Amino acid sequence: MTTILIRKTNLAEQCYDVVRRQMLEGGRYRPGEKISVEGITRELGVSRSPVWAAINRLAAEGMVEVRPRDGVFFLGFDERHLAELFAVREELEAMAARLAAHRRDVAATDRLFVSLARQRQAVSLGDGDAYAREGAAFHDVLVELAGNAVLAETLDRILAQIKLLCMTRVAGSDGQAAFVAEHQKIAEAIAAGDAAAADAAVRIHVQGLARTL
């Protein structure tokens, strides 16, 4: 196992960043797999305290489960929990769309259309990985346009959990093309400053994502 060296300042934050990134990148842990805290401490070259601080933070975010006397486990697919996450995501992203439409920052909104062009190219090439990146980037820009840091932080935690639960579930090219069309409607509503239309477009899109995934 390769040792990852990190700076000796703010260890808990750095441990959190490293372990969270490993989980979100996929392939490191399988759903339901037990996570070796001792292994992480050896890999990062730190003591148990900052690693446990990171684990507890990840548990609060719903990315791992700490079972007394049993250990730490990577969360697997849970349909009910996923449905609840999507319900919260729908409300928060709808709010973000309304705020973005009210702000109507034309220059910033152009970034949504740049992302749309990249999404279409990825779909035309059949590049699912590229589409996934650009689709996620579109939602990142949407939340950024809302200009609400608390909203952005909360959505980041929700999306991280959804990504973990849906890691092996991807939409086919037909589904991706439909999502691009839905993204188009969201972008157009925000660009027009139509908060109600932006809200409705986001809800339709997130509900479609939930059904697909």
VMD Tcl script that draws the C-alpha trace (Angstrom):
set ca {
  {0.00 0.00 0.00}
  {1.37 3.40 -0.98}
  {1.84 5.86 1.87}
  {0.19 9.24 1.33}
  {2.06 11.99 3.15}
  {0.09 14.99 4.37}
  {1.11 18.16 6.16}
  {1.09 18.13 9.93}
  {-1.32 21.07 10.23}
  {-5.08 20.75 10.46}
  {-4.79 16.97 10.22}
  {-8.46 16.19 10.73}
  {-9.47 18.42 7.81}
  {-6.83 16.90 5.55}
  {-7.76 13.35 6.54}
  {-11.40 14.16 5.82}
  {-10.54 15.55 2.37}
  {-8.41 12.52 1.42}
  {-10.81 9.82 2.64}
  {-13.88 11.57 1.22}
  {-12.18 11.92 -2.17}
  {-11.24 8.23 -2.15}
  {-14.86 7.28 -1.46}
  {-16.32 9.55 -4.14}
  {-13.84 8.48 -6.81}
  {-15.18 4.96 -6.58}
  {-13.50 1.58 -6.66}
  {-11.77 1.96 -3.31}
  {-14.57 0.49 -1.19}
  {-17.53 -1.72 -1.99}
  {-21.00 -0.94 -0.58}
  {-21.32 -2.44 2.88}
  {-17.57 -3.04 3.17}
  {-15.86 -2.56 6.52}
  {-13.31 0.25 6.52}
  {-10.03 -0.27 8.34}
  {-9.36 2.82 10.44}
  {-5.96 1.39 11.32}
  {-5.21 0.98 7.63}
  {-6.10 4.61 6.95}
  {-3.87 5.84 9.78}
  {-0.94 3.86 8.35}
  {-1.62 5.05 4.82}
  {-1.79 8.70 5.83}
  {1.00 8.48 8.36}
  {-1.01 10.08 11.18}
  {-2.44 9.11 14.56}
  {-5.92 7.70 15.11}
  {-7.39 10.96 16.47}
  {-7.54 12.98 13.22}
  {-8.71 9.92 11.30}
  {-11.55 9.32 13.75}
  {-12.46 13.01 13.57}
  {-12.71 12.61 9.79}
  {-14.71 9.37 10.11}
  {-17.18 10.98 12.50}
  {-17.64 13.88 10.10}
  {-18.26 11.47 7.22}
  {-20.74 9.55 9.37}
  {-22.63 12.79 10.08}
  {-22.83 13.34 6.33}
  {-24.21 9.85 5.81}
  {-21.23 8.50 3.87}
  {-20.22 5.85 6.41}
  {-21.85 4.12 9.35}
  {-20.08 3.69 12.68}
  {-21.35 0.59 14.50}
  {-20.26 0.33 18.14}
  {-18.04 -2.73 18.67}
  {-18.38 -3.70 14.98}
  {-16.44 -0.97 13.20}
  {-16.90 1.52 10.38}
  {-18.78 0.55 7.21}
  {-19.06 2.12 3.78}
  {-22.75 2.70 3.00}
  {-24.38 0.60 0.34}
  {-27.48 1.14 -1.76}
  {-30.59 1.97 0.24}
  {-33.61 2.77 -1.95}
  {-35.61 4.50 0.78}
  {-32.70 6.68 1.86}
  {-31.96 7.54 -1.77}
  {-35.59 8.62 -2.31}
  {-35.36 10.86 0.76}
  {-32.13 12.40 -0.51}
  {-33.68 13.16 -3.89}
  {-36.70 14.76 -2.21}
  {-34.40 17.14 -0.32}
  {-32.27 17.71 -3.43}
  {-35.38 18.70 -5.40}
  {-36.34 21.36 -2.89}
  {-32.83 22.77 -2.56}
  {-32.06 22.86 -6.29}
  {-35.45 24.41 -7.01}
  {-34.59 27.10 -4.49}
  {-31.19 27.57 -6.14}
  {-32.84 27.96 -9.54}
  {-35.24 30.59 -8.22}
  {-32.43 32.55 -6.62}
  {-30.33 32.32 -9.78}
  {-33.25 33.56 -11.89}
  {-33.85 36.50 -9.55}
  {-30.16 37.46 -9.67}
  {-30.09 37.07 -13.47}
  {-26.32 37.39 -13.85}
  {-26.10 37.20 -17.65}
  {-22.34 36.67 -17.84}
  {-22.43 33.92 -15.22}
  {-25.49 32.30 -16.81}
  {-23.51 31.88 -20.02}
  {-21.54 29.19 -18.19}
  {-24.67 27.04 -18.11}
  {-24.87 27.17 -21.90}
  {-21.17 26.37 -22.24}
  {-21.77 23.29 -20.10}
  {-24.76 22.36 -22.25}
  {-22.60 22.40 -25.39}
  {-20.09 20.10 -23.72}
  {-22.86 17.77 -22.56}
  {-24.21 17.47 -26.10}
  {-20.75 16.71 -27.43}
  {-20.23 14.00 -24.81}
  {-23.60 12.41 -25.64}
  {-22.89 12.52 -29.39}
  {-19.56 10.76 -28.80}
  {-21.11 8.21 -26.46}
  {-18.72 9.30 -23.73}
  {-20.65 8.54 -20.55}
  {-17.84 9.61 -18.23}
  {-17.53 13.01 -19.93}
  {-21.28 13.49 -19.78}
  {-21.32 12.64 -16.06}
  {-18.62 15.25 -15.41}
  {-20.36 17.93 -17.45}
  {-23.77 17.12 -16.00}
  {-22.36 17.51 -12.51}
  {-20.62 20.72 -13.54}
  {-23.94 22.14 -14.77}
  {-25.50 21.58 -11.37}
  {-22.45 23.08 -9.66}
  {-22.81 26.24 -11.74}
  {-26.55 26.35 -11.02}
  {-25.92 26.30 -7.28}
  {-23.10 28.82 -7.59}
  {-25.43 31.22 -9.43}
  {-27.80 31.12 -6.46}
  {-25.19 32.95 -4.39}
  {-26.07 31.22 -1.13}
  {-23.15 29.56 0.66}
  {-25.30 27.64 3.16}
  {-27.42 26.24 0.35}
  {-24.29 25.24 -1.58}
  {-22.75 23.49 1.43}
  {-25.93 21.58 2.24}
  {-26.42 20.47 -1.37}
  {-22.81 19.35 -1.57}
  {-23.42 16.89 1.27}
  {-26.66 15.66 -0.32}
  {-25.04 15.16 -3.72}
  {-22.08 13.34 -2.19}
  {-24.41 10.80 -0.61}
  {-26.39 10.39 -3.82}
  {-23.17 9.83 -5.76}
  {-22.11 7.11 -3.34}
  {-25.46 5.34 -3.50}
  {-25.66 5.59 -7.29}
  {-22.04 4.79 -8.05}
  {-22.91 1.74 -10.14}
  {-26.14 3.14 -11.60}
  {-25.81 5.27 -14.73}
  {-28.26 6.43 -17.33}
  {-27.93 5.24 -20.92}
  {-27.34 7.60 -23.84}
  {-31.10 8.08 -24.43}
  {-31.52 9.12 -20.81}
  {-28.54 11.45 -21.05}
  {-29.97 13.18 -24.12}
  {-33.24 13.73 -22.23}
  {-31.34 15.17 -19.28}
  {-29.51 17.59 -21.58}
  {-32.88 18.80 -22.90}
  {-34.05 19.31 -19.32}
  {-30.85 21.20 -18.51}
  {-31.60 23.41 -21.52}
  {-34.99 24.37 -20.10}
  {-33.44 25.17 -16.73}
  {-30.77 27.37 -18.31}
  {-33.27 29.19 -20.51}
  {-35.58 29.92 -17.57}
  {-32.73 31.29 -15.46}
  {-31.42 33.39 -18.35}
  {-34.93 34.83 -18.82}
  {-35.21 35.63 -15.12}
  {-38.30 33.42 -14.84}
  {-38.05 32.02 -11.31}
  {-41.29 30.02 -11.53}
  {-40.25 28.31 -14.78}
  {-36.77 27.62 -13.40}
  {-38.28 26.05 -10.27}
  {-40.61 23.85 -12.34}
  {-37.86 22.80 -14.77}
  {-35.55 21.76 -11.94}
  {-38.28 19.73 -10.25}
  {-39.07 17.84 -13.46}
  {-35.36 17.16 -13.98}
  {-34.59 15.96 -10.44}
  {-37.69 13.76 -10.39}
  {-36.54 12.21 -13.67}
  {-33.08 11.58 -12.24}
  {-34.62 9.90 -9.21}
  {-36.71 7.57 -11.38}
  {-33.71 6.68 -13.56}
  {-31.22 6.07 -10.76}
}
mol new
graphics top color blue
foreach p $ca { graphics top sphere $p radius 0.5 }
foreach p [lrange $ca 0 end-1] q [lrange $ca 1 end] { graphics top cylinder $p $q radius 0.2 }
display resetview
